Amino acid sequence: MPRVGLRRRTLLTAGFATFGLAALSGRARAEAAKPFPINLMAPNKGSTSAIYPALMASDLVDLSGLDISWVGTAPGQMQVQLLSGALNVGGYGALGVAEAQLKGADVTLFAPLSLNHGSFIVPAGSPARKLEDLKGKRIATVPVNTDTFRQAEVAAALYGLNLRKDFQVSHSPGLASLALFERGDVDAILAIEPNSTRLIARGAREIARVEDLWNAATGNKEPLFLVGWAARRSWIDANPEVAAKVAKAYLHINRVLRKDPSILKRPELYTALGLREEETDAIALLPERIARVTPVEWNQAVFDNIGQQIDLALKYGTLDSRPTQPLYTVLPGVS
């Protein structure tokens, strides 16, 4: 009898253990199936990146397993949100990442967002034909801490010009600069897309593109990298598969845009860019102009371009010192 009882207790114990393992296994499967929460930057309407939420909600990309929250951000707040964890992914230029790292942040780029799309634009009747013609003139520009302005500074310096001292510059967000230009309060504007497209569609003249100035002076043959998607390196290291999935999604959307830019004529996309239905001339120009500044590679050529930016920024004083950590990372399948 004792032997039978012992065997019965052993079987019962084994049964409960099996039940426990099954419960744990079920819980593990449930946890594995639970979507991973991630906070992505919700671009402001009227910016080139405003089209991404709509395209990432489509069947163009695989974002399975992710619970995406689009987090709004204000100028100057994105870095704070990124470092606090309120935002997992945001847009950063290489020079911006360099400055953030020099201040102790572990921010790094992991996918491309945009090529340089800054251009100097003047009214149709302006006599100006090149950047030098604007010396001493009033220019509405984007905020001083943007990579658009930083790269414009370096591009001007390559021609012996000091953008802050040789011109009367006023810094304000894109739409505010646009208003100054359209009211005639300034002689020119350093505009970004899609505002530059809107102005050209209305008859204004683009006299110099920052990328063209940069490449002509340096002999560089590659597009001028402007902004990439960035995250804290610690977050990427903790969630490499999630980061890679997001990076591949952004890169795939860029390649879709480059291959078929006519999709920008869809109302939900040109509306996100801030254009109205009646702006038919601007909408007609969008595909070519936006496709031109949409990067489709994340490779050594891009990284060499970033390195050149750092070298020239140091040479001309736009950057105080060289960061010691890499400014970018390459995740599996992202190239």
C-alpha positions in Angstrom: 0.0 0.0 0.0 2.6 2.6 0.8 4.2 2.0 -2.5 0.9 2.6 -4.3 0.3 5.8 -2.4 3.7 7.0 -3.2 3.2 6.3 -6.8 -0.1 8.1 -6.8 1.4 11.2 -5.1 4.3 11.1 -7.7 1.8 11.0 -10.6 -0.2 13.9 -9.1 2.9 15.9 -8.6 4.0 15.3 -12.1 0.5 16.2 -13.4 0.5 19.5 -11.5 4.0 20.2 -12.8 2.9 19.5 -16.4 -0.1 21.7 -15.9 2.2 24.5 -14.5 4.5 24.2 -17.5 1.6 24.3 -19.9 0.3 27.4 -18.2 3.7 29.1 -18.3 4.1 28.1 -22.0 0.7 29.6 -22.7 1.6 32.8 -20.9 4.8 33.0 -22.8 3.0 32.6 -26.1 0.5 35.3 -25.1 3.3 37.6 -24.1 5.2 36.8 -27.4 2.0 37.6 -29.4 1.4 40.9 -27.5 2.3 43.8 -29.9 5.4 45.7 -29.0 4.6 49.3 -28.1 6.7 51.9 -30.0 6.4 55.7 -30.1 7.3 57.2 -33.5 7.5 60.8 -34.3 4.3 62.3 -35.8 5.7 64.8 -38.3 4.0 68.2 -38.5 1.6 68.7 -41.3 3.3 70.5 -44.2 6.7 68.8 -43.7 8.1 66.2 -46.2 7.9 63.5 -43.5 4.2 64.1 -42.9 3.4 61.4 -45.5 4.9 58.5 -43.5 2.1 57.8 -41.0 -0.4 57.3 -43.9 2.0 55.1 -45.9 3.1 53.1 -42.9 -0.6 52.3 -42.2 -0.9 50.8 -45.6 -0.1 47.3 -46.9 3.2 48.6 -48.3 5.2 47.6 -45.3 5.4 44.8 -42.7 4.9 46.3 -39.2 3.3 43.2 -37.7 3.9 42.8 -34.0 4.2 46.5 -33.4 1.8 48.7 -31.6 2.6 52.1 -33.0 1.8 55.4 -31.3 2.4 58.6 -33.3 3.7 61.2 -30.9 3.5 64.9 -31.8 6.5 67.1 -31.1 7.3 70.8 -31.2 10.5 72.5 -32.4 13.3 72.0 -29.9 11.4 69.4 -28.0 12.1 66.3 -30.1 15.5 65.6 -28.5 14.0 65.9 -24.9 11.3 63.5 -25.9 13.7 61.0 -27.4 16.1 61.0 -24.4 13.2 60.7 -22.0 11.7 57.7 -23.8 8.5 59.5 -24.7 9.7 59.1 -28.2 11.6 56.1 -29.5 12.3 57.3 -33.0 12.7 60.8 -34.3 14.3 62.7 -37.2 17.9 64.0 -36.9 20.6 65.3 -39.2 24.1 64.1 -38.9 25.4 67.4 -37.5 22.5 67.4 -35.0 23.4 63.9 -33.9 27.0 65.0 -33.5 26.0 68.0 -31.3 23.7 65.7 -29.2 26.5 63.2 -28.7 28.9 66.0 -27.6 26.3 66.9 -25.0 26.2 63.3 -23.7 23.3 61.9 -25.5 23.5 58.3 -27.0 21.5 59.2 -30.1 22.4 57.5 -33.4 21.1 57.3 -36.9 19.8 54.0 -38.2 17.9 54.8 -41.4 17.6 57.6 -44.0 14.8 60.1 -44.1 15.6 62.9 -46.5 18.3 64.4 -48.7 19.0 68.1 -48.6 16.0 70.1 -50.0 17.0 73.6 -48.9 17.0 76.2 -51.7 17.3 79.9 -52.0 14.3 81.4 -53.7 13.6 84.9 -54.8 10.5 86.7 -56.1 9.9 86.5 -59.9 11.0 90.1 -60.4 14.2 89.9 -58.3 17.5 90.7 -60.2 19.3 88.1 -58.1 20.7 85.2 -60.1 23.0 83.5 -57.6 23.6 83.4 -53.8 26.3 86.1 -54.0 23.7 88.5 -55.4 21.9 88.4 -52.0 24.8 89.8 -49.9 23.4 92.4 -47.5 19.8 91.3 -48.4 17.1 90.1 -46.1 16.7 86.3 -46.1 14.0 84.4 -44.2 15.6 81.1 -43.0 14.7 78.0 -41.0 15.7 77.8 -37.3 19.4 78.0 -36.6 19.5 74.6 -34.9 18.3 72.7 -38.0 20.6 70.8 -40.2 19.0 72.6 -43.2 20.6 75.8 -41.9 23.8 74.2 -40.7 24.4 72.7 -44.2 23.5 76.0 -45.8 26.1 77.7 -43.6 28.8 75.3 -44.7 27.7 75.6 -48.4 28.0 79.4 -48.2 31.4 79.2 -46.4 32.7 77.1 -49.3 32.2 80.2 -51.5 33.7 82.6 -49.0 30.4 83.7 -47.6 29.2 83.9 -44.0 25.5 83.3 -43.9 25.1 85.0 -40.6 27.3 88.1 -41.2 27.0 88.7 -45.0 23.2 88.5 -45.1 20.4 89.8 -42.9 18.9 86.5 -41.9 15.8 86.0 -39.8 15.1 82.5 -38.3 11.6 81.1 -38.0 9.7 77.9 -38.7 9.0 77.1 -42.3 5.5 78.4 -42.5 6.5 81.7 -40.7 9.3 82.2 -43.1 7.0 81.5 -46.0 4.6 84.2 -44.7 7.5 86.7 -44.5 8.4 86.0 -48.1 4.9 86.2 -49.5 4.3 89.5 -47.7 7.4 90.9 -49.3 9.1 91.5 -45.9 12.3 89.8 -47.1 14.2 89.7 -50.3 14.7 85.9 -50.4 13.9 82.7 -48.5 15.9 79.6 -47.7 12.9 77.3 -48.2 12.4 73.6 -47.7 9.9 71.2 -49.3 7.1 71.3 -49.9 7.1 75.2 -49.4 9.7 75.6 -52.2 7.5 73.7 -54.6 4.5 75.9 -53.7 6.5 79.1 -54.3 7.9 77.9 -57.6 4.4 76.9 -58.7 3.4 80.5 -58.0 6.2 82.0 -60.1 9.1 82.5 -57.7 12.6 81.6 -58.8 14.9 79.0 -57.3 18.4 80.6 -57.7 20.5 78.1 -55.7 20.0 74.7 -54.2 22.2 74.0 -51.1 23.1 70.5 -52.5 24.2 71.9 -55.8 26.3 74.6 -54.1 27.9 71.9 -51.8 28.6 69.4 -54.6 30.0 71.9 -57.0 32.4 73.2 -54.4 33.5 69.9 -53.1 33.4 67.7 -56.2 31.1 65.4 -54.4 29.0 63.2 -56.7 26.7 61.8 -54.1 23.4 63.3 -52.9 23.8 65.5 -49.8 22.3 63.5 -46.9 20.2 65.8 -44.7 18.1 63.9 -42.1 17.8 60.3 -40.9 15.7 58.4 -38.4 17.4 58.3 -35.1 17.0 56.6 -31.7 18.9 56.1 -28.5 21.6 53.5 -29.1 20.6 51.9 -25.8 17.1 51.5 -27.1 18.3 50.0 -30.4 20.6 47.6 -28.6 17.7 46.4 -26.4 15.3 46.1 -29.3 17.4 45.3 -32.4 14.7 43.4 -34.3 12.1 46.1 -33.7 14.5 48.8 -34.8 15.4 46.9 -37.9 11.7 46.3 -38.8 11.0 50.1 -38.5 14.2 51.0 -40.5 13.2 48.6 -43.3 9.7 50.0 -43.4 10.9 53.6 -43.7 13.5 52.6 -46.4 11.0 50.6 -48.3 8.5 53.5 -48.4 11.3 55.7 -49.7 12.0 53.2 -52.5 8.3 53.0 -53.4 8.2 56.8 -53.6 11.3 57.0 -55.8 9.9 54.3 -58.1 6.4 55.7 -58.4 6.4 59.4 -57.2 3.0 59.9 -58.8 1.4 58.5 -55.6 2.1 61.9 -54.1 -0.9 63.2 -56.1 -3.2 61.2 -53.9 -5.3 63.6 -51.8 -4.4 62.1 -48.5 -0.7 62.6 -49.3 -0.6 66.1 -50.8 -3.0 67.2 -48.0 -0.5 65.8 -45.4 2.1 67.9 -47.2 0.0 71.0 -46.6 -1.2 71.5 -50.2 -4.8 72.2 -51.0 -6.8 70.7 -53.9 -6.8 73.9 -55.9 -3.0 74.1 -55.9 -2.9 72.1 -59.0 0.4 73.5 -60.3 2.2 72.7 -57.1 0.7 69.2 -56.9 1.9 68.6 -60.5 5.5 69.5 -59.4 5.5 67.4 -56.2 6.4 64.0 -57.7 9.6 65.1 -59.3 10.7 67.4 -56.6 10.0 65.1 -53.6 11.4 62.0 -55.3 14.6 63.9 -56.0 15.2 64.4 -52.2 14.1 61.0 -51.1 17.0 58.7 -50.2 16.9 55.1 -51.1 20.3 53.8 -49.8 21.9 53.3 -46.4 25.4 52.4 -47.3 29.0 53.4 -47.3 28.4 56.3 -49.8 26.0 57.8 -47.4 28.4 57.3 -44.5 31.2 58.9 -46.4 28.9 61.9 -47.1 28.2 62.2 -43.4 31.9 62.1 -42.7 32.5 64.9 -45.1 29.8 67.0 -43.4 31.5 66.5 -40.1 34.9 67.5 -41.5 33.6 70.6 -43.2 31.5 71.6 -40.2 34.6 71.4 -38.0 36.7 73.4 -40.6 34.2 76.2 -40.8 33.2 76.3 -37.1 29.6 75.0 -37.4 30.7 72.2 -35.1 33.0 72.7 -32.1 34.6 69.2 -31.9 34.4 65.7 -33.3 32.2 63.2 -31.5 33.9 60.0 -30.4 31.1 57.6 -31.0 29.7 56.5 -34.4 26.9 58.7 -35.7 25.1 55.9 -37.4 24.5 52.2 -37.2 23.6 49.5 -39.7 21.0 47.0 -38.7 20.5 43.5 -40.3 18.6 43.8 -43.7 18.8 47.6 -43.8 20.9 48.8 -46.7 
